[in-house]
Amino acid sequence: MSIFNIALTLFLVANPIGNSPAIIALIKDFDFERQKKIMFRESVFALLLAIFFQYLGELFLSQLNIQNYTVSLCGGILLFLVALNMIFSPNAGSTIQIKKKEPLIVPIATPLISGPALLTIIMLFTQKENPLTITIAILIAWIAVGGLLMFAPYLQKILHRRGLGALEQLMGMILSMMAVEMVVQGLALFIKSL
């Protein structure tokens, strides 16, 4: 898989467009300059968590002797569930309770940006690809996610809630196709192992 394909998958799983209304709601009480600083800081924390998990996840898998097909099947199923949520529940982020204090790591860096699905996918790719390739893909995805989140207040003004919902559904469709492909690959690996 190419660096671009991995980065695109990570970007879609991070779902910055779908999560932006929830993130905006969490930081709306701060002035615009402070919002940008919070977004940047939380994006950096999410990046560090993803890279840390990339290397820790590989160690975790090897210690538990988990097979490639298991990770592929599990990752594909989890990815498909995320995609279904994106397609059929575009405003799910609005159910998050809004806190008045400034968020630190939780809930923006994790689980909104670097959530369980993203960390699982990183673990899956780490098993199959060169670690440097994954790190570069994580950085590319992070630049795209961070850049989009920095402009989330502008994006919401341009697209409004319905436009963001439609864009999230489109991303969910793409992600669901990738998820099915991962499940098919996992099944093929399982059949070969018999």
PyMOL CGO cylinders between C-alpha atoms (Angstrom):
from pymol import cmd
from pymol.cgo import CYLINDER

trace = [
    CYLINDER, 0.00, 0.00, 0.00, 1.34, 3.46, -0.85, 0.3, 1, 1, 1, 1, 1, 1,
    CYLINDER, 1.34, 3.46, -0.85, 2.07, 6.18, 1.69, 0.3, 1, 1, 1, 1, 1, 1,
    CYLINDER, 2.07, 6.18, 1.69, -0.73, 8.25, 0.16, 0.3, 1, 1, 1, 1, 1, 1,
    CYLINDER, -0.73, 8.25, 0.16, -3.29, 5.43, 0.55, 0.3, 1, 1, 1, 1, 1, 1,
    CYLINDER, -3.29, 5.43, 0.55, -2.28, 4.86, 4.17, 0.3, 1, 1, 1, 1, 1, 1,
    CYLINDER, -2.28, 4.86, 4.17, -2.40, 8.60, 4.90, 0.3, 1, 1, 1, 1, 1, 1,
    CYLINDER, -2.40, 8.60, 4.90, -5.82, 8.88, 3.24, 0.3, 1, 1, 1, 1, 1, 1,
    CYLINDER, -5.82, 8.88, 3.24, -7.14, 5.97, 5.31, 0.3, 1, 1, 1, 1, 1, 1,
    CYLINDER, -7.14, 5.97, 5.31, -5.83, 7.56, 8.52, 0.3, 1, 1, 1, 1, 1, 1,
    CYLINDER, -5.83, 7.56, 8.52, -7.34, 10.92, 7.53, 0.3, 1, 1, 1, 1, 1, 1,
    CYLINDER, -7.34, 10.92, 7.53, -10.74, 9.34, 6.87, 0.3, 1, 1, 1, 1, 1, 1,
    CYLINDER, -10.74, 9.34, 6.87, -10.69, 7.39, 10.13, 0.3, 1, 1, 1, 1, 1, 1,
    CYLINDER, -10.69, 7.39, 10.13, -9.72, 10.50, 12.11, 0.3, 1, 1, 1, 1, 1, 1,
    CYLINDER, -9.72, 10.50, 12.11, -12.84, 12.10, 10.55, 0.3, 1, 1, 1, 1, 1, 1,
    CYLINDER, -12.84, 12.10, 10.55, -11.94, 15.76, 11.15, 0.3, 1, 1, 1, 1, 1, 1,
    CYLINDER, -11.94, 15.76, 11.15, -14.98, 17.00, 9.21, 0.3, 1, 1, 1, 1, 1, 1,
    CYLINDER, -14.98, 17.00, 9.21, -17.43, 14.90, 11.19, 0.3, 1, 1, 1, 1, 1, 1,
    CYLINDER, -17.43, 14.90, 11.19, -15.75, 15.73, 14.50, 0.3, 1, 1, 1, 1, 1, 1,
    CYLINDER, -15.75, 15.73, 14.50, -15.35, 19.46, 13.84, 0.3, 1, 1, 1, 1, 1, 1,
    CYLINDER, -15.35, 19.46, 13.84, -18.84, 20.45, 15.15, 0.3, 1, 1, 1, 1, 1, 1,
    CYLINDER, -18.84, 20.45, 15.15, -18.13, 18.68, 18.46, 0.3, 1, 1, 1, 1, 1, 1,
    CYLINDER, -18.13, 18.68, 18.46, -14.67, 20.22, 18.70, 0.3, 1, 1, 1, 1, 1, 1,
    CYLINDER, -14.67, 20.22, 18.70, -16.01, 23.68, 17.88, 0.3, 1, 1, 1, 1, 1, 1,
    CYLINDER, -16.01, 23.68, 17.88, -18.65, 23.25, 20.60, 0.3, 1, 1, 1, 1, 1, 1,
    CYLINDER, -18.65, 23.25, 20.60, -15.92, 22.36, 23.11, 0.3, 1, 1, 1, 1, 1, 1,
    CYLINDER, -15.92, 22.36, 23.11, -13.83, 25.47, 22.39, 0.3, 1, 1, 1, 1, 1, 1,
    CYLINDER, -13.83, 25.47, 22.39, -16.45, 28.04, 21.32, 0.3, 1, 1, 1, 1, 1, 1,
    CYLINDER, -16.45, 28.04, 21.32, -16.23, 29.98, 24.61, 0.3, 1, 1, 1, 1, 1, 1,
    CYLINDER, -16.23, 29.98, 24.61, -12.62, 30.97, 23.90, 0.3, 1, 1, 1, 1, 1, 1,
    CYLINDER, -12.62, 30.97, 23.90, -11.49, 33.79, 21.61, 0.3, 1, 1, 1, 1, 1, 1,
    CYLINDER, -11.49, 33.79, 21.61, -10.47, 32.86, 18.07, 0.3, 1, 1, 1, 1, 1, 1,
    CYLINDER, -10.47, 32.86, 18.07, -6.71, 33.08, 18.73, 0.3, 1, 1, 1, 1, 1, 1,
    CYLINDER, -6.71, 33.08, 18.73, -7.04, 30.82, 21.77, 0.3, 1, 1, 1, 1, 1, 1,
    CYLINDER, -7.04, 30.82, 21.77, -9.17, 28.38, 19.73, 0.3, 1, 1, 1, 1, 1, 1,
    CYLINDER, -9.17, 28.38, 19.73, -6.38, 28.08, 17.16, 0.3, 1, 1, 1, 1, 1, 1,
    CYLINDER, -6.38, 28.08, 17.16, -3.81, 27.44, 19.92, 0.3, 1, 1, 1, 1, 1, 1,
    CYLINDER, -3.81, 27.44, 19.92, -6.03, 24.78, 21.50, 0.3, 1, 1, 1, 1, 1, 1,
    CYLINDER, -6.03, 24.78, 21.50, -6.56, 23.09, 18.12, 0.3, 1, 1, 1, 1, 1, 1,
    CYLINDER, -6.56, 23.09, 18.12, -2.83, 23.07, 17.39, 0.3, 1, 1, 1, 1, 1, 1,
    CYLINDER, -2.83, 23.07, 17.39, -1.93, 21.74, 20.84, 0.3, 1, 1, 1, 1, 1, 1,
    CYLINDER, -1.93, 21.74, 20.84, -4.56, 18.99, 20.71, 0.3, 1, 1, 1, 1, 1, 1,
    CYLINDER, -4.56, 18.99, 20.71, -3.46, 18.03, 17.19, 0.3, 1, 1, 1, 1, 1, 1,
    CYLINDER, -3.46, 18.03, 17.19, 0.13, 17.67, 18.43, 0.3, 1, 1, 1, 1, 1, 1,
    CYLINDER, 0.13, 17.67, 18.43, -1.02, 15.48, 21.33, 0.3, 1, 1, 1, 1, 1, 1,
    CYLINDER, -1.02, 15.48, 21.33, -3.01, 13.33, 18.87, 0.3, 1, 1, 1, 1, 1, 1,
    CYLINDER, -3.01, 13.33, 18.87, 0.05, 13.00, 16.62, 0.3, 1, 1, 1, 1, 1, 1,
    CYLINDER, 0.05, 13.00, 16.62, 2.29, 11.98, 19.52, 0.3, 1, 1, 1, 1, 1, 1,
    CYLINDER, 2.29, 11.98, 19.52, -0.27, 9.43, 20.65, 0.3, 1, 1, 1, 1, 1, 1,
    CYLINDER, -0.27, 9.43, 20.65, -0.54, 7.95, 17.14, 0.3, 1, 1, 1, 1, 1, 1,
    CYLINDER, -0.54, 7.95, 17.14, 3.23, 7.63, 16.69, 0.3, 1, 1, 1, 1, 1, 1,
    CYLINDER, 3.23, 7.63, 16.69, 3.69, 6.27, 20.21, 0.3, 1, 1, 1, 1, 1, 1,
    CYLINDER, 3.69, 6.27, 20.21, 0.93, 3.72, 19.59, 0.3, 1, 1, 1, 1, 1, 1,
    CYLINDER, 0.93, 3.72, 19.59, 2.48, 2.77, 16.25, 0.3, 1, 1, 1, 1, 1, 1,
    CYLINDER, 2.48, 2.77, 16.25, 5.57, 1.47, 18.01, 0.3, 1, 1, 1, 1, 1, 1,
    CYLINDER, 5.57, 1.47, 18.01, 3.85, 0.26, 21.20, 0.3, 1, 1, 1, 1, 1, 1,
    CYLINDER, 3.85, 0.26, 21.20, 1.14, -1.48, 19.15, 0.3, 1, 1, 1, 1, 1, 1,
    CYLINDER, 1.14, -1.48, 19.15, 3.73, -3.51, 17.25, 0.3, 1, 1, 1, 1, 1, 1,
    CYLINDER, 3.73, -3.51, 17.25, 5.30, -4.66, 20.52, 0.3, 1, 1, 1, 1, 1, 1,
    CYLINDER, 5.30, -4.66, 20.52, 1.84, -5.43, 21.93, 0.3, 1, 1, 1, 1, 1, 1,
    CYLINDER, 1.84, -5.43, 21.93, 0.93, -7.61, 18.94, 0.3, 1, 1, 1, 1, 1, 1,
    CYLINDER, 0.93, -7.61, 18.94, 4.19, -9.54, 19.01, 0.3, 1, 1, 1, 1, 1, 1,
    CYLINDER, 4.19, -9.54, 19.01, 3.86, -10.21, 22.75, 0.3, 1, 1, 1, 1, 1, 1,
    CYLINDER, 3.86, -10.21, 22.75, 0.33, -11.55, 22.32, 0.3, 1, 1, 1, 1, 1, 1,
    CYLINDER, 0.33, -11.55, 22.32, 1.20, -13.50, 19.14, 0.3, 1, 1, 1, 1, 1, 1,
    CYLINDER, 1.20, -13.50, 19.14, -1.78, -12.02, 17.28, 0.3, 1, 1, 1, 1, 1, 1,
    CYLINDER, -1.78, -12.02, 17.28, -1.91, -13.08, 13.62, 0.3, 1, 1, 1, 1, 1, 1,
    CYLINDER, -1.91, -13.08, 13.62, -2.11, -10.71, 10.64, 0.3, 1, 1, 1, 1, 1, 1,
    CYLINDER, -2.11, -10.71, 10.64, -5.52, -11.99, 9.58, 0.3, 1, 1, 1, 1, 1, 1,
    CYLINDER, -5.52, -11.99, 9.58, -6.95, -11.36, 13.06, 0.3, 1, 1, 1, 1, 1, 1,
    CYLINDER, -6.95, -11.36, 13.06, -5.84, -7.73, 13.02, 0.3, 1, 1, 1, 1, 1, 1,
    CYLINDER, -5.84, -7.73, 13.02, -7.05, -7.30, 9.44, 0.3, 1, 1, 1, 1, 1, 1,
    CYLINDER, -7.05, -7.30, 9.44, -10.48, -8.76, 10.19, 0.3, 1, 1, 1, 1, 1, 1,
    CYLINDER, -10.48, -8.76, 10.19, -10.85, -6.84, 13.44, 0.3, 1, 1, 1, 1, 1, 1,
    CYLINDER, -10.85, -6.84, 13.44, -9.62, -3.60, 11.88, 0.3, 1, 1, 1, 1, 1, 1,
    CYLINDER, -9.62, -3.60, 11.88, -11.93, -4.00, 8.89, 0.3, 1, 1, 1, 1, 1, 1,
    CYLINDER, -11.93, -4.00, 8.89, -14.96, -4.67, 11.08, 0.3, 1, 1, 1, 1, 1, 1,
    CYLINDER, -14.96, -4.67, 11.08, -14.16, -1.74, 13.37, 0.3, 1, 1, 1, 1, 1, 1,
    CYLINDER, -14.16, -1.74, 13.37, -13.55, 0.51, 10.38, 0.3, 1, 1, 1, 1, 1, 1,
    CYLINDER, -13.55, 0.51, 10.38, -16.87, -0.57, 8.87, 0.3, 1, 1, 1, 1, 1, 1,
    CYLINDER, -16.87, -0.57, 8.87, -18.69, 0.31, 12.11, 0.3, 1, 1, 1, 1, 1, 1,
    CYLINDER, -18.69, 0.31, 12.11, -17.04, 3.75, 12.09, 0.3, 1, 1, 1, 1, 1, 1,
    CYLINDER, -17.04, 3.75, 12.09, -18.09, 4.17, 8.45, 0.3, 1, 1, 1, 1, 1, 1,
    CYLINDER, -18.09, 4.17, 8.45, -21.69, 3.19, 9.24, 0.3, 1, 1, 1, 1, 1, 1,
    CYLINDER, -21.69, 3.19, 9.24, -21.75, 5.73, 12.06, 0.3, 1, 1, 1, 1, 1, 1,
    CYLINDER, -21.75, 5.73, 12.06, -20.47, 8.40, 9.67, 0.3, 1, 1, 1, 1, 1, 1,
    CYLINDER, -20.47, 8.40, 9.67, -23.09, 7.53, 7.04, 0.3, 1, 1, 1, 1, 1, 1,
    CYLINDER, -23.09, 7.53, 7.04, -26.16, 7.15, 9.25, 0.3, 1, 1, 1, 1, 1, 1,
    CYLINDER, -26.16, 7.15, 9.25, -25.35, 9.45, 12.16, 0.3, 1, 1, 1, 1, 1, 1,
    CYLINDER, -25.35, 9.45, 12.16, -23.73, 12.60, 10.76, 0.3, 1, 1, 1, 1, 1, 1,
    CYLINDER, -23.73, 12.60, 10.76, -24.46, 14.73, 13.83, 0.3, 1, 1, 1, 1, 1, 1,
    CYLINDER, -24.46, 14.73, 13.83, -23.29, 12.23, 16.43, 0.3, 1, 1, 1, 1, 1, 1,
    CYLINDER, -23.29, 12.23, 16.43, -20.66, 14.68, 17.66, 0.3, 1, 1, 1, 1, 1, 1,
    CYLINDER, -20.66, 14.68, 17.66, -23.32, 17.03, 18.95, 0.3, 1, 1, 1, 1, 1, 1,
    CYLINDER, -23.32, 17.03, 18.95, -24.13, 14.67, 21.86, 0.3, 1, 1, 1, 1, 1, 1,
    CYLINDER, -24.13, 14.67, 21.86, -20.82, 15.38, 23.58, 0.3, 1, 1, 1, 1, 1, 1,
    CYLINDER, -20.82, 15.38, 23.58, -21.24, 17.34, 26.78, 0.3, 1, 1, 1, 1, 1, 1,
    CYLINDER, -21.24, 17.34, 26.78, -19.77, 20.80, 26.51, 0.3, 1, 1, 1, 1, 1, 1,
    CYLINDER, -19.77, 20.80, 26.51, -17.39, 21.78, 29.28, 0.3, 1, 1, 1, 1, 1, 1,
    CYLINDER, -17.39, 21.78, 29.28, -16.53, 25.38, 30.12, 0.3, 1, 1, 1, 1, 1, 1,
    CYLINDER, -16.53, 25.38, 30.12, -12.89, 24.69, 31.01, 0.3, 1, 1, 1, 1, 1, 1,
    CYLINDER, -12.89, 24.69, 31.01, -10.22, 24.37, 28.35, 0.3, 1, 1, 1, 1, 1, 1,
    CYLINDER, -10.22, 24.37, 28.35, -9.91, 20.77, 27.13, 0.3, 1, 1, 1, 1, 1, 1,
    CYLINDER, -9.91, 20.77, 27.13, -6.51, 19.10, 27.55, 0.3, 1, 1, 1, 1, 1, 1,
    CYLINDER, -6.51, 19.10, 27.55, -5.90, 15.85, 25.64, 0.3, 1, 1, 1, 1, 1, 1,
    CYLINDER, -5.90, 15.85, 25.64, -9.37, 14.45, 26.46, 0.3, 1, 1, 1, 1, 1, 1,
    CYLINDER, -9.37, 14.45, 26.46, -11.77, 14.63, 24.60, 0.3, 1, 1, 1, 1, 1, 1,
    CYLINDER, -11.77, 14.63, 24.60, -10.20, 16.37, 21.59, 0.3, 1, 1, 1, 1, 1, 1,
    CYLINDER, -10.20, 16.37, 21.59, -6.77, 14.71, 21.11, 0.3, 1, 1, 1, 1, 1, 1,
    CYLINDER, -6.77, 14.71, 21.11, -8.34, 11.42, 22.15, 0.3, 1, 1, 1, 1, 1, 1,
    CYLINDER, -8.34, 11.42, 22.15, -10.90, 10.04, 21.45, 0.3, 1, 1, 1, 1, 1, 1,
    CYLINDER, -10.90, 10.04, 21.45, -12.06, 12.61, 18.86, 0.3, 1, 1, 1, 1, 1, 1,
    CYLINDER, -12.06, 12.61, 18.86, -8.86, 12.75, 16.76, 0.3, 1, 1, 1, 1, 1, 1,
    CYLINDER, -8.86, 12.75, 16.76, -6.77, 9.72, 17.78, 0.3, 1, 1, 1, 1, 1, 1,
    CYLINDER, -6.77, 9.72, 17.78, -9.57, 7.38, 18.76, 0.3, 1, 1, 1, 1, 1, 1,
    CYLINDER, -9.57, 7.38, 18.76, -9.66, 3.60, 19.10, 0.3, 1, 1, 1, 1, 1, 1,
    CYLINDER, -9.66, 3.60, 19.10, -10.41, 3.05, 15.40, 0.3, 1, 1, 1, 1, 1, 1,
    CYLINDER, -10.41, 3.05, 15.40, -7.43, 5.14, 14.29, 0.3, 1, 1, 1, 1, 1, 1,
    CYLINDER, -7.43, 5.14, 14.29, -5.09, 3.42, 16.72, 0.3, 1, 1, 1, 1, 1, 1,
    CYLINDER, -5.09, 3.42, 16.72, -6.31, -0.01, 15.57, 0.3, 1, 1, 1, 1, 1, 1,
    CYLINDER, -6.31, -0.01, 15.57, -5.73, 0.89, 11.92, 0.3, 1, 1, 1, 1, 1, 1,
    CYLINDER, -5.73, 0.89, 11.92, -2.24, 2.17, 12.74, 0.3, 1, 1, 1, 1, 1, 1,
    CYLINDER, -2.24, 2.17, 12.74, -1.54, -1.14, 14.47, 0.3, 1, 1, 1, 1, 1, 1,
    CYLINDER, -1.54, -1.14, 14.47, -2.79, -3.03, 11.41, 0.3, 1, 1, 1, 1, 1, 1,
    CYLINDER, -2.79, -3.03, 11.41, -0.64, -1.02, 8.99, 0.3, 1, 1, 1, 1, 1, 1,
    CYLINDER, -0.64, -1.02, 8.99, 2.39, -1.35, 11.28, 0.3, 1, 1, 1, 1, 1, 1,
    CYLINDER, 2.39, -1.35, 11.28, 2.13, -5.12, 10.96, 0.3, 1, 1, 1, 1, 1, 1,
    CYLINDER, 2.13, -5.12, 10.96, 2.14, -4.99, 7.16, 0.3, 1, 1, 1, 1, 1, 1,
    CYLINDER, 2.14, -4.99, 7.16, 4.29, -2.00, 6.20, 0.3, 1, 1, 1, 1, 1, 1,
    CYLINDER, 4.29, -2.00, 6.20, 7.69, -0.46, 6.87, 0.3, 1, 1, 1, 1, 1, 1,
    CYLINDER, 7.69, -0.46, 6.87, 7.61, 1.56, 10.14, 0.3, 1, 1, 1, 1, 1, 1,
    CYLINDER, 7.61, 1.56, 10.14, 9.09, 4.62, 8.41, 0.3, 1, 1, 1, 1, 1, 1,
    CYLINDER, 9.09, 4.62, 8.41, 6.33, 4.46, 5.77, 0.3, 1, 1, 1, 1, 1, 1,
    CYLINDER, 6.33, 4.46, 5.77, 3.69, 4.41, 8.51, 0.3, 1, 1, 1, 1, 1, 1,
    CYLINDER, 3.69, 4.41, 8.51, 5.33, 7.30, 10.39, 0.3, 1, 1, 1, 1, 1, 1,
    CYLINDER, 5.33, 7.30, 10.39, 5.44, 9.41, 7.20, 0.3, 1, 1, 1, 1, 1, 1,
    CYLINDER, 5.44, 9.41, 7.20, 1.79, 8.52, 6.46, 0.3, 1, 1, 1, 1, 1, 1,
    CYLINDER, 1.79, 8.52, 6.46, 0.82, 9.49, 10.02, 0.3, 1, 1, 1, 1, 1, 1,
    CYLINDER, 0.82, 9.49, 10.02, 2.60, 12.84, 9.56, 0.3, 1, 1, 1, 1, 1, 1,
    CYLINDER, 2.60, 12.84, 9.56, 0.85, 13.48, 6.22, 0.3, 1, 1, 1, 1, 1, 1,
    CYLINDER, 0.85, 13.48, 6.22, -2.54, 12.60, 7.70, 0.3, 1, 1, 1, 1, 1, 1,
    CYLINDER, -2.54, 12.60, 7.70, -1.79, 14.74, 10.75, 0.3, 1, 1, 1, 1, 1, 1,
    CYLINDER, -1.79, 14.74, 10.75, -0.97, 17.77, 8.58, 0.3, 1, 1, 1, 1, 1, 1,
    CYLINDER, -0.97, 17.77, 8.58, -4.28, 17.31, 6.73, 0.3, 1, 1, 1, 1, 1, 1,
    CYLINDER, -4.28, 17.31, 6.73, -6.31, 16.70, 9.91, 0.3, 1, 1, 1, 1, 1, 1,
    CYLINDER, -6.31, 16.70, 9.91, -4.60, 19.50, 11.85, 0.3, 1, 1, 1, 1, 1, 1,
    CYLINDER, -4.60, 19.50, 11.85, -4.93, 21.93, 8.96, 0.3, 1, 1, 1, 1, 1, 1,
    CYLINDER, -4.93, 21.93, 8.96, -8.60, 21.15, 8.55, 0.3, 1, 1, 1, 1, 1, 1,
    CYLINDER, -8.60, 21.15, 8.55, -9.27, 21.46, 12.27, 0.3, 1, 1, 1, 1, 1, 1,
    CYLINDER, -9.27, 21.46, 12.27, -7.47, 24.82, 12.39, 0.3, 1, 1, 1, 1, 1, 1,
    CYLINDER, -7.47, 24.82, 12.39, -9.98, 26.04, 9.82, 0.3, 1, 1, 1, 1, 1, 1,
    CYLINDER, -9.98, 26.04, 9.82, -12.98, 24.21, 11.32, 0.3, 1, 1, 1, 1, 1, 1,
    CYLINDER, -12.98, 24.21, 11.32, -14.72, 27.43, 12.44, 0.3, 1, 1, 1, 1, 1, 1,
    CYLINDER, -14.72, 27.43, 12.44, -14.45, 28.76, 8.86, 0.3, 1, 1, 1, 1, 1, 1,
    CYLINDER, -14.45, 28.76, 8.86, -15.55, 25.41, 7.41, 0.3, 1, 1, 1, 1, 1, 1,
    CYLINDER, -15.55, 25.41, 7.41, -18.65, 25.37, 9.58, 0.3, 1, 1, 1, 1, 1, 1,
    CYLINDER, -18.65, 25.37, 9.58, -19.57, 28.89, 8.42, 0.3, 1, 1, 1, 1, 1, 1,
    CYLINDER, -19.57, 28.89, 8.42, -19.17, 27.92, 4.76, 0.3, 1, 1, 1, 1, 1, 1,
    CYLINDER, -19.17, 27.92, 4.76, -20.80, 24.47, 4.73, 0.3, 1, 1, 1, 1, 1, 1,
    CYLINDER, -20.80, 24.47, 4.73, -23.17, 24.81, 7.70, 0.3, 1, 1, 1, 1, 1, 1,
    CYLINDER, -23.17, 24.81, 7.70, -24.33, 21.72, 9.60, 0.3, 1, 1, 1, 1, 1, 1,
    CYLINDER, -24.33, 21.72, 9.60, -26.07, 20.09, 6.61, 0.3, 1, 1, 1, 1, 1, 1,
    CYLINDER, -26.07, 20.09, 6.61, -23.05, 20.50, 4.35, 0.3, 1, 1, 1, 1, 1, 1,
    CYLINDER, -23.05, 20.50, 4.35, -20.73, 19.04, 6.98, 0.3, 1, 1, 1, 1, 1, 1,
    CYLINDER, -20.73, 19.04, 6.98, -23.14, 16.13, 7.44, 0.3, 1, 1, 1, 1, 1, 1,
    CYLINDER, -23.14, 16.13, 7.44, -23.21, 15.43, 3.69, 0.3, 1, 1, 1, 1, 1, 1,
    CYLINDER, -23.21, 15.43, 3.69, -19.41, 15.57, 3.46, 0.3, 1, 1, 1, 1, 1, 1,
    CYLINDER, -19.41, 15.57, 3.46, -19.09, 13.22, 6.44, 0.3, 1, 1, 1, 1, 1, 1,
    CYLINDER, -19.09, 13.22, 6.44, -21.50, 10.75, 4.79, 0.3, 1, 1, 1, 1, 1, 1,
    CYLINDER, -21.50, 10.75, 4.79, -19.41, 10.80, 1.61, 0.3, 1, 1, 1, 1, 1, 1,
    CYLINDER, -19.41, 10.80, 1.61, -16.27, 10.11, 3.65, 0.3, 1, 1, 1, 1, 1, 1,
    CYLINDER, -16.27, 10.11, 3.65, -18.15, 7.28, 5.38, 0.3, 1, 1, 1, 1, 1, 1,
    CYLINDER, -18.15, 7.28, 5.38, -18.96, 5.67, 2.02, 0.3, 1, 1, 1, 1, 1, 1,
    CYLINDER, -18.96, 5.67, 2.02, -15.29, 5.73, 0.99, 0.3, 1, 1, 1, 1, 1, 1,
    CYLINDER, -15.29, 5.73, 0.99, -14.26, 4.36, 4.38, 0.3, 1, 1, 1, 1, 1, 1,
    CYLINDER, -14.26, 4.36, 4.38, -16.82, 1.52, 4.18, 0.3, 1, 1, 1, 1, 1, 1,
    CYLINDER, -16.82, 1.52, 4.18, -15.31, 0.36, 0.87, 0.3, 1, 1, 1, 1, 1, 1,
    CYLINDER, -15.31, 0.36, 0.87, -11.84, 0.38, 2.43, 0.3, 1, 1, 1, 1, 1, 1,
    CYLINDER, -11.84, 0.38, 2.43, -13.19, -1.58, 5.41, 0.3, 1, 1, 1, 1, 1, 1,
    CYLINDER, -13.19, -1.58, 5.41, -14.70, -4.29, 3.21, 0.3, 1, 1, 1, 1, 1, 1,
    CYLINDER, -14.70, -4.29, 3.21, -11.37, -4.58, 1.37, 0.3, 1, 1, 1, 1, 1, 1,
    CYLINDER, -11.37, -4.58, 1.37, -9.57, -5.07, 4.71, 0.3, 1, 1, 1, 1, 1, 1,
    CYLINDER, -9.57, -5.07, 4.71, -12.02, -7.81, 5.72, 0.3, 1, 1, 1, 1, 1, 1,
    CYLINDER, -12.02, -7.81, 5.72, -11.56, -9.55, 2.35, 0.3, 1, 1, 1, 1, 1, 1,
    CYLINDER, -11.56, -9.55, 2.35, -7.76, -9.39, 2.79, 0.3, 1, 1, 1, 1, 1, 1,
    CYLINDER, -7.76, -9.39, 2.79, -8.09, -10.77, 6.32, 0.3, 1, 1, 1, 1, 1, 1,
    CYLINDER, -8.09, -10.77, 6.32, -10.24, -13.66, 5.10, 0.3, 1, 1, 1, 1, 1, 1,
    CYLINDER, -10.24, -13.66, 5.10, -7.75, -14.40, 2.32, 0.3, 1, 1, 1, 1, 1, 1,
    CYLINDER, -7.75, -14.40, 2.32, -4.88, -14.48, 4.85, 0.3, 1, 1, 1, 1, 1, 1,
    CYLINDER, -4.88, -14.48, 4.85, -6.92, -16.74, 7.14, 0.3, 1, 1, 1, 1, 1, 1,
    CYLINDER, -6.92, -16.74, 7.14, -7.71, -19.18, 4.30, 0.3, 1, 1, 1, 1, 1, 1,
    CYLINDER, -7.71, -19.18, 4.30, -4.01, -19.28, 3.32, 0.3, 1, 1, 1, 1, 1, 1,
    CYLINDER, -4.01, -19.28, 3.32, -3.07, -20.09, 6.92, 0.3, 1, 1, 1, 1, 1, 1,
    CYLINDER, -3.07, -20.09, 6.92, -5.26, -23.23, 6.99, 0.3, 1, 1, 1, 1, 1, 1,
]
cmd.load_cgo(trace, "trace")
